[in-house]
Amino acid sequence: MLLSGDSGYGLFDWLIPPFRHNPQDPAECRFNVTHKSTRRIIECAYGILKERFPCLNHLRLEPSYSGQIVMACATLHNLATAEDFMVEGSTIDDEESNNNDGNGGGNSRLNSLLHYFR
């Protein structure tokens, strides 16, 4: 497994930072551009997870246990945002579109989710 790091880190077998010097070679330039865009996507995903699950902001646990918590949060996030997430034979989006009276759609969604997890 390789990790993508920022330029503050050194090069290791398992960690690949961008080129620190001003790259002159076109391949190095393309690598840095791709590296930067990939890291931006990953950092945005971390930001979304940390916003949805504030407990991730201050995890002070052993790494193996922290990893399990992060995986659980990512799994719950994926379930909550999946377009084809089915509850009682219909999608959550269908339930919301049928109930447009203010907070009713949110309550319906919450009740369906609670029923799913029972």
C-alpha positions as CSV (number, residue, x, y, z in Angstrom):
1,M,0.0,0.0,0.0
2,L,1.2,3.5,-0.8
3,L,0.2,6.7,1.0
4,S,0.1,10.1,-0.6
5,G,1.8,12.7,1.6
6,D,2.4,16.4,1.4
7,S,5.8,18.0,0.7
8,G,6.6,18.2,4.4
9,Y,7.3,14.5,4.5
10,G,10.2,12.6,3.0
11,L,10.1,9.8,0.4
12,F,9.6,6.3,1.8
13,D,8.6,2.9,0.3
14,W,5.1,3.5,1.7
15,L,4.8,7.3,1.4
16,I,5.0,9.3,-1.8
17,P,5.2,13.1,-1.5
18,P,5.2,15.5,-4.5
19,F,8.5,16.7,-5.9
20,R,9.8,19.5,-3.7
21,H,12.0,21.3,-6.2
22,N,10.6,23.2,-9.1
23,P,10.1,20.3,-11.5
24,Q,11.5,20.9,-15.0
25,D,10.7,17.5,-16.5
26,P,7.1,17.3,-18.0
27,A,6.6,13.9,-16.3
28,E,7.4,15.4,-12.9
29,C,5.0,18.3,-13.5
30,R,2.2,16.0,-14.5
31,F,3.0,13.8,-11.4
32,N,2.8,16.9,-9.1
33,V,-0.5,18.1,-10.7
34,T,-2.1,14.6,-10.4
35,H,-0.7,14.2,-6.8
36,K,-2.2,17.6,-5.8
37,S,-5.6,16.8,-7.3
38,T,-5.7,13.4,-5.7
39,R,-4.8,14.7,-2.3
40,R,-7.4,17.4,-2.6
41,I,-10.1,14.8,-3.2
42,I,-8.9,12.7,-0.2
43,E,-8.8,15.8,2.1
44,C,-12.3,16.8,1.1
45,A,-13.6,13.3,1.9
46,Y,-11.9,13.5,5.3
47,G,-13.5,16.8,5.9
48,I,-17.0,15.5,5.0
49,L,-16.5,12.5,7.3
50,K,-15.3,14.7,10.2
51,E,-18.2,17.1,9.7
52,R,-20.7,14.3,9.8
53,F,-19.0,12.4,12.7
54,P,-17.3,15.0,15.0
55,C,-15.9,12.2,17.2
56,L,-13.3,11.8,14.5
57,N,-11.8,15.2,15.2
58,H,-10.2,14.2,18.5
59,L,-9.6,10.4,18.5
60,R,-7.1,9.6,21.2
61,L,-7.2,5.8,20.9
62,E,-4.9,3.1,19.8
63,P,-4.4,3.0,16.0
64,S,-6.1,-0.3,15.5
65,Y,-9.2,0.8,17.4
66,S,-9.2,4.2,15.7
67,G,-9.1,2.5,12.3
68,Q,-12.1,0.5,13.2
69,I,-14.0,3.6,14.2
70,V,-13.0,5.4,11.0
71,M,-14.2,2.4,9.0
72,A,-17.5,2.2,10.8
73,C,-18.1,6.0,10.2
74,A,-17.2,5.6,6.5
75,T,-19.6,2.7,6.2
76,L,-22.4,4.5,7.9
77,H,-21.7,7.6,5.7
78,N,-21.8,5.4,2.6
79,L,-25.1,3.9,3.7
80,A,-26.6,7.3,4.4
81,T,-25.6,8.8,1.1
82,A,-26.1,5.8,-1.3
83,E,-28.6,6.6,-4.1
84,D,-29.9,3.1,-4.1
85,F,-30.3,2.7,-0.3
86,M,-33.5,0.8,0.1
87,V,-35.8,1.1,3.1
88,E,-39.1,-0.8,3.1
89,G,-39.0,-1.4,-0.6
90,S,-38.6,2.3,-1.6
91,T,-35.7,4.6,-1.8
92,I,-35.4,7.4,0.8
93,D,-35.6,10.0,-2.0
94,D,-39.1,8.6,-3.0
95,E,-40.3,9.1,0.6
96,E,-39.0,12.6,0.8
97,S,-40.6,13.6,-2.5
98,N,-44.0,12.3,-1.3
99,N,-43.9,14.3,1.9
100,N,-43.2,18.0,1.2
101,D,-44.7,19.5,4.3
102,G,-41.8,21.2,5.9
103,N,-40.1,18.8,8.3
104,G,-42.3,15.8,7.5
105,G,-39.8,14.5,5.0
106,G,-37.0,14.6,7.5
107,N,-39.1,12.9,10.2
108,S,-40.2,10.2,7.7
109,R,-36.5,9.6,6.7
110,L,-35.5,9.3,10.3
111,N,-38.3,6.9,11.2
112,S,-37.5,4.7,8.2
113,L,-33.8,4.6,9.1
114,L,-34.7,3.8,12.7
115,H,-36.9,1.0,11.5
116,Y,-34.2,-0.3,9.3
117,F,-31.7,-0.5,12.2
118,R,-34.2,-2.3,14.6
